[in-house]
Amino acid sequence: QVPFVESGGGLVQPGGSLRLSCEASGSIFATYDMGWYRQAPGLLPELVAGIRKDGSTRYANSVKGRFTISRDNAKNTMSLQMNNLESEDTAVYYCNRDPRGNWGRGTQVTVSS
């Protein structure tokens, strides 16, 4: 199976912004609830933002008001707009469906001055 492909990560200063993208084949974005996850070294992965098939969203308390998740089912893509980034946001970010499918390589986000 073709895995999810994440992109858009990079190195930014605190207060900066990034926009992450997730792509997949097979029109699965029209079928499943989706989410962005992140994992820092030595820590368990956590769900950062979720978006249901109907477009409703939820966010981890640590990113509320700063991150915005969106999806385009026709294009089979999903995005995560990340504003006012903090050092605590540093992690590898992954996208996936519910229930979990194959994991992609993720994209590294580093927030540092």
C-alpha positions as CSV (number, residue, x, y, z in Angstrom):
1,Q,0.0,0.0,0.0
2,V,1.1,3.5,-0.7
3,P,1.8,5.3,2.7
4,F,0.8,8.8,3.7
5,V,3.3,11.4,2.6
6,E,3.9,14.3,4.9
7,S,5.8,17.5,3.9
8,G,6.2,21.1,4.9
9,G,8.3,20.8,8.1
10,G,11.5,22.8,8.8
11,L,13.4,25.0,11.2
12,V,11.6,28.1,12.5
13,Q,12.1,30.6,15.3
14,P,9.6,30.8,18.1
15,G,6.5,32.8,17.0
16,G,7.0,31.6,13.4
17,S,4.6,29.7,11.2
18,L,4.6,26.5,9.1
19,R,2.0,24.7,7.0
20,L,2.2,21.0,6.9
21,S,0.6,18.9,4.0
22,C,-0.4,15.3,3.9
23,E,-1.1,13.3,0.7
24,A,-2.4,9.8,-0.1
25,S,-3.9,7.9,-2.9
26,G,-7.1,5.9,-3.1
27,S,-9.6,8.6,-2.2
28,I,-9.4,7.6,1.5
29,F,-9.8,11.2,2.6
30,A,-13.5,10.9,1.7
31,T,-13.9,7.7,3.7
32,Y,-12.1,8.1,7.1
33,D,-11.8,10.5,9.9
34,M,-8.2,11.9,9.8
35,G,-5.7,13.3,12.2
36,W,-2.3,14.9,12.7
37,Y,0.0,13.2,15.3
38,R,3.4,14.2,16.7
39,Q,6.1,12.4,18.5
40,A,9.1,13.9,20.3
41,P,12.2,11.8,21.2
42,G,11.5,9.6,24.3
43,L,7.8,10.5,24.4
44,L,4.7,8.7,23.3
45,P,2.9,10.0,20.2
46,E,0.0,12.3,20.7
47,L,-3.0,13.4,18.6
48,V,-2.5,17.1,17.9
49,A,-5.6,17.7,15.7
50,G,-8.4,15.6,14.3
51,I,-10.9,16.2,11.6
52,R,-14.0,14.1,10.9
53,K,-15.5,13.3,7.6
54,D,-18.1,15.9,8.1
55,G,-15.4,18.5,8.7
56,S,-15.8,18.9,12.5
57,T,-12.5,19.4,14.3
58,R,-10.8,18.9,17.7
59,Y,-7.5,20.0,19.0
60,A,-5.1,19.2,21.8
61,N,-5.2,21.8,24.5
62,S,-1.6,22.7,23.9
63,V,-2.3,23.9,20.3
64,K,-5.8,25.4,20.6
65,G,-6.0,28.8,19.0
66,R,-2.7,28.3,17.2
67,F,-3.2,25.3,14.8
68,T,-5.9,24.8,12.2
69,I,-6.5,21.5,10.5
70,S,-8.3,21.2,7.2
71,R,-9.0,18.6,4.5
72,D,-9.7,18.5,0.8
73,N,-11.4,15.2,0.1
74,A,-11.5,15.7,-3.7
75,K,-7.7,16.3,-3.8
76,N,-7.0,13.6,-1.2
77,T,-5.0,16.1,0.9
78,M,-4.9,17.4,4.4
79,S,-3.2,20.4,5.9
80,L,-2.1,21.7,9.3
81,Q,-1.6,25.4,9.6
82,M,0.7,26.1,12.6
83,N,1.0,29.6,13.9
84,N,2.8,31.1,16.9
85,L,5.0,28.1,17.2
86,E,6.7,27.3,20.5
87,S,9.8,25.2,21.3
88,E,7.4,22.6,22.8
89,D,6.0,22.0,19.3
90,T,9.3,20.5,18.2
91,A,8.5,16.9,17.0
92,V,8.1,14.7,14.0
93,Y,4.6,15.2,12.7
94,Y,2.6,12.4,11.0
95,C,-0.8,12.1,9.4
96,N,-3.1,9.1,9.5
97,R,-6.6,7.8,9.5
98,D,-9.0,6.3,12.1
99,P,-8.6,3.4,12.3
100,R,-4.8,3.6,11.8
101,G,-3.4,2.7,8.4
102,N,0.3,2.5,7.4
103,W,2.5,5.2,8.8
104,G,4.5,7.5,6.6
105,R,8.0,8.9,7.3
106,G,6.7,12.1,8.9
107,T,8.1,15.6,8.7
108,Q,10.4,17.2,11.2
109,V,9.3,20.4,12.8
110,T,12.0,22.2,14.9
111,V,11.3,25.4,16.7
112,S,14.4,27.1,18.1
113,S,16.1,30.5,18.3
